[in-house]
Amino acid sequence: MGLTKNIGFAITEYQQIVLGAVCRQEKLRFECIFVRENIRLNPALCQSADTVVTLRDIPYSWRSLPEYKREYEDVVRPHFIGGNEYLLFAHSIEHPLIKLAVKTLPSICVELIEEGVGSYVSWGRGFSNGDIRTRMSVFMIATGLLLYGGYGRIPTQRLKGGWSLYPNCFPDYPVESRHIRKEIFRETLEGFAPPGERIMFPKNSVVFIQQPYVEMGILDEATYIAIHEQAMASLKRISEQENEVIWMLHPRTHCEEEKQRLSKMTIDSTNIKVLQPSQGIEQVALSNKGNEIVYLSFGSSALYTLSLLIDKPDRLFQLENMVLKKLLPVQQEVNRFYRELGVPLL
């Protein structure tokens, strides 16, 4: 066999940051890094790769499996050259492109990189108790992949390790937990947003970290509005002293559509500023670390990284919502995980 070459899948901005931290800590060099179109690129991570390849933003659905197959054959597979061994860094072994690569290329081993809360809780247990639509979607993706040559289950000997800021972060996989040092992660974050692009909040602002439930097909719009009226009420209660309230959108959220949803809420939202910055909440929080900001979310992965990065973690809160827990049973595991980290429920 030939030399072992490193290949990275960093499809989102957060995955780029985690992979960039691993790269910095281990002084790695990548043959190729795959990223998704229409997202900001991490300059340091790109410099560590011989090639950066852009992937189409394909919806994660069983209906999209033919598109994933074409994307793999046309874009991904040509970068794997026969005779070499590959160590593939990726956020999940369940992603269609990863499964297809491992199935068709026996010389690949996988190193997992965490992608936030989903890495720490058992999504399998959550789905097993979930609604029939969610269970069927997961089942159909897994079954459909078999038709296109993807494994139903990756052989455990192909899994080498799992990188995370948190120990034992992949409970469902027999991988060695490999710890990312906090200072390395912070340095990687700080290098991702140039100083001239820093976004500053007024002192003592209240920031709600929105999650893209509608865009991901998890909640319909009516349910989303009903659930987020509770978040709005909590924001107003916390900001009684006329602090600025910021509704911070996820990068995948359609800004104008979200403003329309807010306008349909029965609670007045006229004093809430909707913001969709060009950088992640982690970078924004680092830029505002001296401004006494309060951060709230139903369970965004950002609460975890913020608990490690900001100087006063007592300004982080998760909002409890019984409707959301009923619709998504895995939310209970997310809430428990954060409580153990010291992020209280409001």
N, C-alpha and C positions, 0 to 999 in steps of 0.2 A: 504493500500500500504506500501511497505518497504521503506528503506532509499533512498534518492536521491544520485545517484552516477554520477561522472563526467567521460565522455568519450571524448577523443580528436582524431580528424582526422588532422594530420599534415603531409600531403603527400609530400611536398617539404621542402627544407631547410629553405626557407623564412617563410613558415607557421609554422615551428618549432620555429623559432625566435619569431614570433608574439605570438604564443600560450605560449611560454616560458615566455615572458614579462607579459602576462595576469596572468599566474600561479604565477610568482614572486610578482606581484603587489597585487593580491588578496589572496595570500598564499593558493593556491588550491592544492588538492591531487586528482590524477586521478586513477580510477579503471583500465583503459586501454587506451593506446595511439596507434593509427594505423599510420604507416609510410610506404612510398614506398621503395621498394628494391633499392639497389645501390646508396643510398644517405648517406651523412654524418649524424650521429645522434648527437643531442644536448645533452651532458652529463647531464646537470642540469635538462632538461626537462624529460629525461629518469628516473632520480632519483626520480622525483615527481610522478611516475606511478608505480603501482603494477605489471603491465604487459606491455611490448612493443611488438606489433605484426607487422610483415612485410607483406605488400601487394605486389602483383605482379604489374609490370609496364604495365598496359593494355592500348592500344591506345584509345583515347577518340573519338569513332566513333560508329555509330549505328550498324555496323557489329560486334562490340565487346560486344554488350549487353548480348548475352548468356554467355560470359566469366565473365562479371560483375555479372550476376545472380549466377553463380557457386561460384565465389569468395565471394559473400555475404553469401550464404548458408553454404559454407565450412569453411570460415575463420572469417567472421565478426559476424554473428548472434550467434554463440556459446558463445560469450562473453557477451551477454545480457541475464541475468537470469530473469525469470518470477517472479513477485511479487515486483520488484524494480522499482523505477522511475529513469529516466536518463536525465541528462543535457548534450547534445551533442555539443561540440565545433567544428565547421567546417568552411572552407573557402567559401562554396557554398551550397545552397539547391538544386542546379541543378545537382550536381554530382550523377551519378547512384547509388553508394553505399549509399549515404545520403538519397536519395529519397526512396530507398528500405527499409532502416532502419526505416524511419519515417512512411512509409505506414504499415509495418508489426508489428510495436511495438508502440501501442497507448500511451505508458507511456513515450515517448521521447519528450522533448522540445529542441529547438535549440538556441545556441548562435553563431552568425556569427563572424568570425575573418577575418580581411581584408587580401587581397593577392596582394596589390599593386594597380596600376592604375585601374584595372578592377573593383575594389570595388567602385570607385568614379564616374565613368562615366556610363551611361546607355548603356550597351551592347545590350539591346533589341532594342533601337532606332537605334544603329549602324547596327545591323543585318537587320532591316526592310528595310534599304536603300542599303543593300549590294548586292553582286552578287547572282545569283540563286543557285550556288553550296553551298555557305555558308548558305543561308536560308534553303535550303533543308536538309543540314546536321543537323542543329539545330532542325528542325521540325521532322526529322526521329528519332533522339535520344529521343525527348520528347514523340512522338507517340509510339515508340517501348517500352519505359519504362512502358507504360500503360499495355502492353501485359504481362509484367513480374511482375506486381503488384506494380509499382511505381506511385506515385501521378503525375497528370498533374500539379497541383498547391498545394503547402503546405498550410494547414489552417493557417491563420494569428495568431490564438491564440497559435500556437505551437512555434512561433518565439518570443524569449524573449529579445534579445538585439544584438548589433553589436559592436564589439571591434575594435578600430582603433587609429592610431596616429593623425587622422584628424577628426574633428567633422562632423556629418551628412554624414558618408561615404557610406551608402547604400541607394541611392535615390529611388530605386524601391521597397523597403520593409518597412513596417510599424514597424520598430524596434527602440528601444531607443538606441541612440548613447552613447557608453561608451568609455571614452578617456584613452588611454595608455599614461602614463607619459613619456616624452622624456628621462629623466634620467634613468628610468627603462629599456626602450628599448635599450639605449646605453650600460648599464651594461650587458644586455642579449647578445648583439652582442659581446662585448669584451670577454665574457666568452665562446663564441662558438669556437674561434680559439686559441689554446694554443700559448704562446709567441714564442716557438721554431718553429712554423709553419708559422710565419708571412711572408708575401711576400712584399718586398720593391721595389719601383720603383725609378729610377734616378730622381733627383730634376727637376721640370718643365716638366715632361713627359706629353704627350697628350694621353689620353685613350679613345678609342671608345668602348662603351658597346654594343656588338652585341646581336641581338635577334634571336631566332631559328625559323625564319619564314618557312624555308624549312622543317625542322624536324617536325613542327607542321602541315604541309600540307596547310599552308596559301598561300604561294607563290611557283611557280615552280622555278627551278634553273635559267632559263634564265632571268625571271623577277627579281629575287633576285640579280643577278649580275648587271643588269642594274641600279637598285635602289641604290646598294651599291657603284657604281662608283662615285655617288655624295658624299657619305660619305668619300670616299678615297680622292676626290678632296679637300674637306673641311679640312681633316686632314693635307694634304700637305700644304695648304695655312696657317693654324695655326702654323704649325711646321717649318716655313721657317728658323728659327734660329737654325736648326739642333737639336731640342729637340727630344728625343726618342719617337717614335710613337708606341703605343701598341694596338693591336686589341684583346680585351678581350672577349673570347668566353663564351657563356652561357653553363652551365653544360650539357644541353641536346644536344648540338651541337657536331657532329662528327668532331674531330680536323683535321684529314687528309682530309676529304671531304671539309672542309672549306678552307684549304690551296689550294686545287685544284680549288675551286671557285675563290679565290683571284688571282690565276695565270692566270685565263681567262679574267680578267679585262683589259681593254685597257690602264688604268692608271698604271704606274709602281708601284709595291708594294714590291719591293725588300728590301726597308729599313724599312718595317713594321714588328714588332715582334708579332707573334701570340702566345697568352698565354691562357691557360685554367687552372686556379688555382684550388686547391682542396677546396677552400672556396669561399663564395659569395663576390660580389663586395663591399658590405657594410663593411665586415671585412677587406678587402684589403684597402679600403679608410680610415678606422680608423687607420690602421697601418702606412699609409702614410700622415696623416693629417698635418704634418709640411713640406711636400715636394713640395707644390705649384703645385699640379697636376690639369690639365684641363680635365674634363669629358664631353663627348658628347654622344648623343644617339638619335635615331628617336623617342623614347618615352618609354624607358624601365622604369619599376616600380622603378628601383634603383635610378633614378633621384629624385624621391620624398623623399625616405629615406635619400639619400645623402644630400638633401637640409636641413634636420633637424640635420644631424650628423657632417658635416664638418664645420670647422671654417669660411671658406670663400665661401659662396654659390654663389658668383659672378663668380666662376670658373666652373659653371655648365651651359651647353648649350644643347638645343634640336635642331636637324637638321630638317628643313622643307623639305618635298619631295612631290611634287604635284602628282606624279604617285602613291605613297603609299596612299595618301589621296583619290584618285579616286578609288583604289582597296578596301580600308578599310575606309569607311566614318567615322567610330568611331574614326579614328586617329585625326579628327578635334576636337573632344571633348577632347582627350588626350592633344593635343597642347594647347587648351584653358585652360585646368586645370593647366598645367604647367606655362603658362603665368601669371595666377592669383597668383601663388606661387612665381613669380619673376624669373622664369627660362626662359631666352629669346630664341627666335628662331634665328638661323643663316641662 
